[in-house]
Amino acid sequence: MTQLSNEELASIAHDYYLSKLNIADISQKYNLSRYLITKALDDAEERGIVKISIQQHTKRNEELERQLQSRFHLKEVFILENLSTKNQDSEAIVNFAAKQIQNYAQTAKNIGMTWGTLMLDVINEFTHEDRDDLTFVQLLGQTLNSKKRKTSLVQEASNKFNSRSISLPAPLYALNSDFIQALEKEPFYHELHSYYKNLDLIFSGIGTFQSIQVDQFLMKNYAPTLFKGIDQKKVAGLIFGRPYDIEGNFYQEVGKHVCGINLDEIMQTPTRFVIVKNRFKTNALLGALRTGVITHLVTNSAIAEQILEKSK
């Protein structure tokens, strides 16, 4: 019979008693039978893990979680209590997010992911597994100023699971619509879209417009067309390569230039994890929450409090 550690029992108990997930949802999340989930709740009580509160190494703010979950209609929210320093906060968020994503990965077959330092940090926190039935899928083309790596991020992720990966050898944006149409006719792109339509899980960070502005090549050669007619001061952030305002409205014209997954395919994915660890991304997160793209959020209490204040 499966023997669960105290930390695993605490996670299951937190999901049931505080996040209010039902037994069926928890069973799917951890890939355990309903009987074992029920037994885990009993074991958690017998071992003294469940008393007045749930004892976990990582402290969470259940009240903020409930408020954010209700206000933005999220499936699950993880709000970590602030630690002593920003570095400690960042490390705790990344480590916790990696554990939660890996829990959901147990029942997933196809996982989509974006790029960036945050994604690499999360990947590095995954523990090794053998999952030859799992495929990591690159959702978007690459920015031209990205750091060179011997392997792509989807390959890095697949190495952690001894699984498969599928890359997208294309730029993030293309100005010429004929280029995108021609790209979509290629056999490898057909295979990618077959995965995009059958994703179980996506995990991503969010960006600010300032992260675009530091890319001099993009600003010189692409921005005049991509952001034509857009008041750049009103761009709250970017998610999956697509800019939006503080009210959660996407600038649809930019989406036509994105190489990769389309918005409908994103919204069809049942679990869409977003991780935010930087406080200067508050407006970007608020706008992203209002788009409806996010279903699962990992951040800390300082950011959550700002979001709730700004959203009044």
N, C-alpha and C positions, 0 to 999 in steps of 0.2 A: 504494500500500500504506500502511496506517496507520502513522504515525510516532509512537512513544511517547516522552515525555519521560523524563529520568532518574528523576524522582519517581514516575512511573507504573510504570516498570520496577521500582523498589525496592518499591513496594506489592505488585506481583504476586509478586516474589521472596519477600517476607516471608510472603505468604499460602501460598505453596507450600512453602518450606523450614522455616518456623517454626510457622505455624498449621496446617500439615499438611492444607490443603485440596487436593483432587485437581484435575486439569486441567479436568474437566467443571464442577465448582463454580466455579472461577475464570473459566472461559469465560462462564458465565451471569452472574456478578457484574459483569463488565466489558463484557458484550455484545460479546465478541470471539470469533473462531473458535478452536478448539483449536489449530490450526496457529499462529495468531498468539500465543497464550499460550506455546506451546512455544518459538517464536522469541524471544519477549520474555525468557524465562529464559536463553536462549543469549546474547542481546544484553546482558543485565544482567551476565553473567560477562565478556564481551568488553570492556565499558566499565569494568570494575573495580568495579562496584557490589556484586557478590557476591564476597566473599573469605571470610574466617573468619566475619564477621558481615555483616549487611545495613546499608548506610549510608543512613539516612533523617534528614531534618531533625528530625523528632519521634522522640525515643528512647522505645522501648517495653521493658517488662520481660517477656521471654518466659517466664521461669520462673513468675512470678505468673500470667501468662495461662494457662499449661498447668494450673496447680493449680486455678484457679477454673473453667476449662472442664471439667476432670475432676470436680471435687467437685459442681458444680451442673448438669452435663450440658448445657452451653451449646454452641451451634453455633460461636460465634466470640466472642472476648474481646479487647478492646483496653485494655491497661493502660499508661498513659503515666508515664514517670519524673517525679518531683516536680521542680518548678522552684524558683526562689529565693523567690517570693512566692505567696500565695494567688491574687492577681489573675492572675498569669502562668499558674498552674495552670488556673484557670477558663477563661481565654482559649484555652489550648492544647487543653483538652478539647472546648470548643464548636467550635473550628475543625476539629479532627480528626474529631469526630462528624459534622459537616456534610459533610466530604469522603467519609466512608464511606457515609453515607446517600445521598449523591448518586451514588456508584458503584452502589449497589444499585438506585437509581431508574432507571438506564438500561434495565433489563429489566422494570420495573414498569409497570402500567397504572393501578392504583388504590392510593393511599397514604393511610392514615388517620393522623390526628394529634390530639393533645389541645391544651390551651391553657396559657398561662403565660409568664412572662418568659424562661425557658430555651428554650421553643419558638421564641419570637421571635428570640432570639440565634442559634439554629441556622439559622433561615430567612435571617437577614441575612448569614450566611456562605456561603450557596449562591451558586454562580456562575450567570450567566444562560444559559439554554438555550431552544430552541424545541421544545416537546413538546405538540403539539395532540392527542396520543393519551393524555395523562396527566390523571388527575383526583385532586385532593386532597379528602379527605372528613373532615368534622368528626365525631369519634367520640362526643362527650359534649355535653350542654347546658352553658350558661354559668353561672358563679357570679354572683350578683347584685351583688357588690361589686367586680367586675372593672373595670379602667380602660376608659373609653370610647375606642374607636378608630374611625377613619373606615372602616376595612376590617377584616374578620375575619382571623384568623391563616391559615385555609385560603386566603383570597383573597390574603394577603401571599405565601404559598408559591406559589400558582399564578401570581402576577405574575412570579416569578423564572423560571418555565418557560414563560411564555406558554401556560398550560394552563387546564383547567377546575377549578372548585371547587364543592363542595356543602356548604352550611351547615346547622346544626341550630338553628332558632329556638325554643329551649326552655330552661328552667332546668336546672341539673345534677340537682337532686332535686325530687321531687314527693311530698308526703305522701299525697295522695288517689290511691288506686289507679285510680279511675274516670278521673282525668285522664290517666294514662299509657295506659290502654286506649283512651280516645277519641283520644289523640294518635296512637297506632299505627294507627288506622283512616284517618288522613289520607293522601291520595295522595303528598304529599311524603315522608312517613315510609316508605311502601312503597318508594319509589325509594331512600331512604337504606339500608334494609335489604337491598336488592338489591346495593348496593355493599358493605355490611358482610360479606356472604356471599362476596364475591369480592375481598377485599383481598390485595394482594401483600406489602405492607410497612406496618408501624406504627412510629412513633417517638414516644417519650414520656419525661417525667421521672417522678419519684416525689415524694410529699408526706409530711409528718409530721402527726401529729394537732395539733401546735402551729399549723400553718398553717390548720387549721379553727377553732381556738379564737380566733384574732384576728378572725375574721368574727363580729362581735357579732350581726348580724341572723340569721345561720344558727344560732348557738348559742342564741339566744333562741327562735326560731320553729321550727327544724327539729331541732336536736340532741336535745331531749327525746323525740321520737318515733324519730328515726333510730338513736340510740344507747341506747335503752331496754334495760335489762338487760345492757348491755355495760360491763365495767370499763375505763374510758377509759385507765387507766394501762397496760393490756395491749395497747393498739393500737400496733403498731410503725410503721405507715405506711399510706399510701393509694396505690393505683395504679388508673387508669381509674375514679376516683371511688369505689372500693371499699376499705374498711379491712380489715386483716388483722393477725394477731398475729405474734410473732417466729418462730413455727414455720411460718409460711406458710399458716395457715388463714384463709380469708375469713370475715367475719361476713355470712352469707348474707342475713339479713333486710334489711340496708342495700341490697344489690343490687336488691331489688324496688322501690326508690324511685329508682333511677338512670334518667334519661332519656338514651337513647342505645344504643350497642352492648352486646350481652349478652356474658357471659363465654365462652359456647360459640363465638361468632363471633370473639372475640379469639383463643382458642386454636386456631382453624382457620387463622388467618393465619400463613403459613410463616416470615416474618421479623419479629421483634418487638424493635426497638431500644429500649434504655433508656440514658439518659445521666445520670450522677450526678457532680456536681463539688463538693458540699459535704460536709465530714467529719462534720458533725453528723447526717447522714442514714445513718450506718452501720447502725443497727438497722433503719431503714426498708428499706435495700437488702438486708440479710440476710434479712428476712422476705419481701421481694419475690422474691428468688432462690429461696426455698423454695416459693413458690406454683407455680413452673413456668411462669409467664407470660413470663418473659424468655428470649429465644433469643440475643440479641446485646447485649453490654454495653460501654460506654465509660466509663472512670473513670481514676483515677490510682493509683500504687503505695501511697500512704499509706492510702487507703480500702481497697484490695485487701488489704493486710496486716492491717488491723483486721477485715475480714470473715473472713479465714481463721483468725485467732486466736479470734474469737467463735464460729465454727462448729465448733470442736473438741469 
